[in-house]
Amino acid sequence: MKLWKELEVGLGCGSKFRVTAHMIMNHRDTFTKYALVKATGLKTATVKKQLESLLDLDWIKKYPFEPIVYQANLDNEVVKQIRDFLQKLKPTRRYQNAR
């Protein structure tokens, strides 16, 4: 997949971006679908669809625990670059007001 298409699918916009950003900015943590629904305020179906897209891109890892948990995949170079970019934005006032 070409990089721009991958970024479009992975980052999306609006609600899709919330799941991706939350997982990447908290990359040391694992999340259940329920935890992501609570953290992002999105519907379960929306979170499930975004998790499927992120798994297809290899941007997240899925661990077969009970319940299943997900984690940002920092072995993926694109995910690392996005994390670095988001961390640089984090201290800016505009980014914090958007949350």
C-alpha positions in Angstrom: 0.0 0.0 0.0 1.3 3.4 -0.9 2.2 5.6 2.1 -0.4 8.3 1.5 -3.2 5.7 1.1 -2.0 4.0 4.3 -2.1 7.3 6.2 -5.6 8.1 4.9 -6.9 4.7 6.0 -5.1 4.6 9.3 -5.6 8.2 10.4 -8.9 8.9 8.8 -10.6 12.0 10.2 -12.8 12.9 13.1 -13.8 9.9 15.1 -11.5 7.5 13.3 -8.5 9.7 14.3 -9.5 9.5 18.0 -8.9 5.8 18.2 -5.6 5.9 16.4 -4.3 8.9 18.3 -5.3 7.6 21.7 -3.6 4.2 21.1 -0.4 5.8 19.7 -0.1 8.5 22.4 -0.6 5.7 25.0 1.5 3.1 23.2 2.7 1.4 26.4 -0.8 0.5 27.4 -3.1 -2.2 26.1 -6.8 -1.5 25.5 -10.0 -3.5 25.3 -12.6 -2.4 22.8 -14.7 -1.2 25.9 -11.7 0.8 27.2 -11.4 2.5 23.8 -15.1 3.2 23.7 -14.9 4.9 27.1 -11.7 6.8 26.3 -12.9 8.2 22.9 -16.7 8.5 23.5 -17.3 6.6 20.3 -19.8 3.8 19.6 -18.6 0.3 19.9 -19.3 -0.4 16.2 -17.1 2.6 15.2 -14.2 1.5 17.4 -14.5 -2.1 16.1 -14.3 -0.9 12.5 -11.3 1.3 13.2 -9.5 -1.5 15.1 -10.0 -3.8 12.0 -8.5 -1.1 9.7 -5.6 -0.6 12.1 -5.0 -4.4 12.3 -5.0 -4.6 8.5 -2.4 -1.9 8.3 -0.3 -3.6 11.0 -0.5 -0.4 13.1 -1.7 -2.2 16.1 -1.2 -5.6 17.7 -4.0 -7.9 18.9 -3.4 -10.1 22.0 -5.7 -13.1 22.4 -6.3 -12.6 26.1 -9.8 -12.7 27.7 -10.9 -10.1 26.9 -8.9 -9.4 23.7 -6.6 -6.4 24.1 -4.9 -4.1 21.5 -1.7 -2.1 21.5 0.0 0.3 19.2 2.6 -1.5 17.1 5.8 0.5 17.5 7.6 -2.1 15.3 5.9 -0.4 12.4 7.9 2.6 11.2 4.9 4.6 10.2 3.4 4.3 13.7 6.7 5.4 15.2 6.7 8.5 12.9 3.1 9.3 13.8 3.9 8.9 17.5 6.9 11.3 17.2 4.8 13.8 15.3 1.9 13.7 17.9 4.4 14.0 20.8 5.8 17.1 19.2 2.3 18.6 18.9 1.2 17.6 22.4 2.6 20.7 24.2 1.0 23.1 21.7 -2.0 25.0 22.9 -4.0 24.4 19.7 -3.7 20.6 20.1 -4.7 20.6 23.8 -7.7 22.8 23.1 -8.9 20.3 20.5 -9.2 17.5 23.0 
